[in-house]
Amino acid sequence: MNGWQGWQWMFLLEAVPALLVGVLTLFYLDDGVRDAKWLTDEEKAVVERAVADDSAHRTVHGRVRDAFREPRVWLMCLIYFCFVMGQYALTFWMPTFVESTGIDGNLAIGVLSAVPFLAALVAMNLFGRSADKRRERRWHLVIPSLMGAVGFSLSAVWNGSTALSLTALSVAAAGVLTCAPLFWSLPTAFLGGTAAAAGLAIINSVGNLAGFVSPYMIGALKDATGSASIPMYVLALTLVVGAVAVLTTEKQVVNR
């Protein structure tokens, strides 16, 4: 239509609502607790006390440069990079992984590719509720990360069986995608003030570089080795590194 390809229209249709909502947000959202017209004075006081109490436990405040100088910010970058490696591998390559087990036809591949993401939907809710109930963060990140590593490894071992490979990919997706929402409890536990804005931006920027590295790494390894198993083992190792890095974080800080 109008000389545009379908993917170009998709990008436009996805971008327009986001741009509109972004502009509306500037006029709709209140700048602070005191400006919130939908809260009573008593409610505002309660929220302000809660925010002050939460901020008191954060150890990194101050200027933007303080975030760059904080070693824990760069540790968070490493952890998030490892998790995003697994996430983008699933997002970009899931149909290829399914097809490599011997499945033919776009419809069949598309339907089966959705199964691991349904497993992830269940796992994300279960782990999230458990982490909040127990006020524990580290092991609720380590376990899903290791699940992802095991899932990727088994999918390589069971590549000749559609059922077994799909089961392994479901375990991988359940683990890897669960890490995403739970991860952000780590940096927000010690970052505060202006340093929080800068620190979260650094972590997000560096971590999401894996979105470029992961798909290209998988393709390059498949071309170089002629095997779809080697990239799986590399992804598994990356997730193990992320899990070990999580264990080096401070227990008293993140378990809140």
C-alpha positions as CSV (number, residue, x, y, z in Angstrom):
1,M,0.0,0.0,0.0
2,N,1.4,3.4,-1.1
3,G,4.6,1.7,-2.0
4,W,5.3,0.5,1.5
5,Q,6.1,-3.1,2.5
6,G,4.0,-4.8,5.2
7,W,6.8,-4.6,7.8
8,Q,7.1,-0.8,7.3
9,W,3.3,-0.4,8.0
10,M,3.7,-2.5,11.1
11,F,6.5,-0.3,12.4
12,L,4.4,2.8,11.8
13,L,1.3,1.4,13.4
14,E,3.2,0.3,16.4
15,A,5.0,3.6,16.8
16,V,2.1,6.0,16.5
17,P,0.2,4.9,19.7
18,A,3.5,5.0,21.7
19,L,4.2,8.5,20.5
20,L,0.7,9.7,21.3
21,V,0.7,8.2,24.8
22,G,4.1,9.6,25.5
23,V,2.9,13.2,24.7
24,L,-0.3,12.7,26.7
25,T,1.7,11.4,29.7
26,L,3.5,14.8,30.0
27,F,0.1,16.5,30.6
28,Y,-1.6,13.7,32.5
29,L,0.8,12.4,35.1
30,D,1.5,14.4,38.2
31,D,5.1,15.5,39.0
32,G,5.1,14.3,42.6
33,V,3.0,13.0,45.5
34,R,2.0,16.5,46.6
35,D,0.6,17.3,43.1
36,A,-1.6,14.2,43.0
37,K,-5.1,15.5,43.1
38,W,-6.6,12.0,43.5
39,L,-5.0,11.6,46.9
40,T,-6.2,13.1,50.2
41,D,-3.7,14.9,52.4
42,E,-3.6,11.9,54.8
43,E,-2.9,9.5,51.9
44,K,-0.1,11.8,50.5
45,A,1.5,11.8,54.0
46,V,1.4,8.0,54.1
47,V,3.0,7.7,50.6
48,E,5.7,10.3,51.4
49,R,6.6,8.4,54.6
50,A,6.8,5.1,52.7
51,V,9.0,6.6,49.9
52,A,11.3,8.2,52.5
53,D,11.6,4.9,54.4
54,D,12.4,3.0,51.2
55,S,15.0,5.6,50.1
56,A,16.7,5.4,53.5
57,H,17.9,1.9,52.7
58,R,19.4,2.8,49.3
59,T,23.1,3.4,49.5
60,V,23.9,5.1,46.2
61,H,22.4,8.6,45.8
62,G,23.7,11.8,44.4
63,R,24.9,12.9,40.9
64,V,25.0,11.1,37.6
65,R,28.7,10.5,37.9
66,D,28.2,8.5,41.1
67,A,26.3,5.9,39.1
68,F,29.2,5.5,36.7
69,R,31.7,5.1,39.6
70,E,29.6,2.4,41.4
71,P,31.0,-1.1,40.9
72,R,27.6,-2.7,41.6
73,V,26.1,-0.8,38.6
74,W,28.5,-2.6,36.3
75,L,27.8,-5.9,38.0
76,M,24.2,-5.3,37.2
77,C,25.1,-4.6,33.6
78,L,26.8,-8.0,33.4
79,I,23.9,-9.8,35.0
80,Y,21.3,-8.2,32.8
81,F,23.5,-8.7,29.7
82,C,23.5,-12.5,30.4
83,F,19.8,-12.6,30.8
84,V,19.0,-10.6,27.7
85,M,21.3,-12.9,25.7
86,G,18.9,-15.8,26.5
87,Q,15.7,-13.7,25.9
88,Y,16.7,-12.5,22.5
89,A,17.8,-16.0,21.5
90,L,14.3,-17.2,22.2
91,T,12.6,-14.2,20.6
92,F,14.5,-14.3,17.3
93,W,15.2,-18.0,16.9
94,M,12.3,-19.9,18.5
95,P,10.7,-20.7,15.1
96,T,14.1,-21.9,13.8
97,F,14.7,-24.0,16.9
98,V,11.2,-25.7,16.4
99,E,11.8,-26.2,12.7
100,S,15.1,-27.8,13.3
101,T,13.4,-30.7,15.1
102,G,11.7,-31.7,11.9
103,I,8.5,-29.7,11.9
104,D,7.3,-28.4,8.5
105,G,4.7,-25.8,7.7
106,N,4.4,-22.2,8.9
107,L,1.2,-22.8,10.9
108,A,2.6,-25.8,12.8
109,I,5.8,-24.0,13.5
110,G,4.0,-20.9,14.7
111,V,1.6,-22.8,17.0
112,L,4.4,-24.9,18.5
113,S,6.6,-21.8,18.9
114,A,4.0,-20.4,21.2
115,V,4.1,-23.3,23.7
116,P,7.4,-22.3,25.5
117,F,6.0,-18.7,25.9
118,L,2.9,-20.1,27.5
119,A,5.1,-22.0,30.0
120,A,7.0,-18.8,30.7
121,L,3.7,-17.0,31.4
122,V,2.9,-19.5,34.2
123,A,6.5,-19.5,35.6
124,M,6.7,-15.7,35.7
125,N,3.6,-15.5,37.9
126,L,4.7,-18.3,40.2
127,F,8.2,-17.0,40.8
128,G,7.0,-13.4,41.2
129,R,4.5,-14.3,43.8
130,S,7.0,-16.5,45.6
131,A,9.7,-13.8,45.6
132,D,7.2,-11.2,47.1
133,K,5.9,-13.7,49.7
134,R,9.3,-14.7,50.9
135,R,11.0,-11.3,50.5
136,E,13.8,-13.1,48.7
137,R,15.3,-12.1,45.4
138,R,18.7,-13.7,44.7
139,W,17.6,-17.3,44.6
140,H,14.4,-16.4,42.8
141,L,16.7,-15.1,40.0
142,V,19.4,-17.8,40.3
143,I,17.0,-20.7,39.9
144,P,15.2,-19.4,36.8
145,S,18.6,-18.6,35.2
146,L,19.8,-22.1,35.8
147,M,16.5,-23.4,34.5
148,G,17.2,-21.5,31.3
149,A,20.8,-23.0,31.1
150,V,19.4,-26.6,31.6
151,G,16.7,-26.0,29.1
152,F,19.0,-24.7,26.4
153,S,21.4,-27.6,27.0
154,L,18.7,-30.3,26.8
155,S,17.2,-28.8,23.7
156,A,20.6,-29.3,22.0
157,V,20.8,-32.9,23.3
158,W,17.2,-33.7,22.3
159,N,17.2,-31.9,19.0
160,G,16.1,-35.0,17.2
161,S,12.8,-35.3,19.0
162,T,10.1,-32.6,18.6
163,A,8.4,-33.4,21.9
164,L,11.5,-33.5,24.0
165,S,13.1,-30.5,22.4
166,L,9.9,-28.5,22.8
167,T,9.8,-29.5,26.5
168,A,13.4,-28.3,26.9
169,L,12.7,-25.0,25.2
170,S,9.7,-24.6,27.5
171,V,11.9,-25.0,30.5
172,A,14.4,-22.5,28.9
173,A,11.7,-19.9,28.2
174,A,10.2,-20.3,31.6
175,G,13.5,-19.7,33.2
176,V,14.9,-16.9,31.0
177,L,11.8,-14.8,30.7
178,T,11.2,-15.0,34.4
179,C,14.5,-13.4,35.0
180,A,13.5,-10.1,33.3
181,P,10.9,-8.7,35.7
182,L,12.6,-10.1,38.9
183,F,16.0,-8.6,37.9
184,W,15.0,-5.0,38.4
185,S,14.6,-5.6,42.1
186,L,18.4,-5.7,42.4
187,P,19.5,-2.3,41.1
188,T,16.5,-0.5,42.6
189,A,17.5,-1.9,46.0
190,F,20.6,0.3,46.3
191,L,20.2,3.1,43.7
192,G,18.4,6.3,44.7
193,G,18.0,9.9,43.6
194,T,19.6,11.1,40.4
195,A,22.0,8.2,40.6
196,A,19.1,5.9,40.2
197,A,18.0,7.4,36.9
198,A,21.5,7.3,35.5
199,G,22.3,3.8,36.9
200,L,19.1,2.3,35.5
201,A,19.8,3.9,32.1
202,I,23.4,2.5,32.1
203,I,22.2,-1.0,33.0
204,N,19.4,-1.0,30.5
205,S,21.7,0.3,27.7
206,V,24.6,-2.1,28.3
207,G,22.4,-5.0,29.0
208,N,20.3,-4.5,25.8
209,L,23.5,-4.7,23.7
210,A,22.9,-8.4,24.1
211,G,19.9,-7.9,21.8
212,F,22.4,-7.3,19.0
213,V,25.0,-9.8,20.1
214,S,22.8,-12.8,20.8
215,P,21.0,-13.2,17.4
216,Y,24.2,-12.6,15.5
217,M,26.2,-14.9,17.7
218,I,23.8,-17.8,17.2
219,G,23.8,-17.3,13.4
220,A,27.6,-17.0,13.3
221,L,28.2,-20.1,15.4
222,K,25.6,-22.1,13.3
223,D,27.4,-21.1,10.1
224,A,30.9,-21.7,11.4
225,T,30.2,-25.1,13.0
226,G,27.2,-26.4,11.0
227,S,25.6,-27.3,14.2
228,A,22.6,-25.8,16.1
229,S,23.8,-27.3,19.4
230,I,26.9,-25.2,19.9
231,P,24.9,-21.9,20.2
232,M,22.7,-23.6,22.8
233,Y,25.6,-24.5,24.9
234,V,27.0,-21.0,24.7
235,L,23.7,-19.6,25.8
236,A,23.6,-22.0,28.7
237,L,27.1,-21.0,29.8
238,T,26.1,-17.3,29.6
239,L,23.1,-17.9,31.9
240,V,25.3,-19.8,34.4
241,V,27.6,-16.8,34.5
242,G,24.6,-14.6,35.1
243,A,23.5,-16.8,38.0
244,V,26.9,-16.8,39.6
245,A,27.0,-13.0,39.3
246,V,23.7,-12.7,41.1
247,L,25.0,-14.8,44.0
248,T,27.8,-12.2,44.5
249,T,25.2,-9.4,45.2
250,E,24.6,-8.4,48.8
251,K,21.9,-10.5,50.4
252,Q,20.9,-7.9,53.0
253,V,20.4,-5.3,50.2
254,V,18.4,-7.2,47.6
255,N,16.2,-9.3,49.9
256,R,13.7,-6.5,50.6
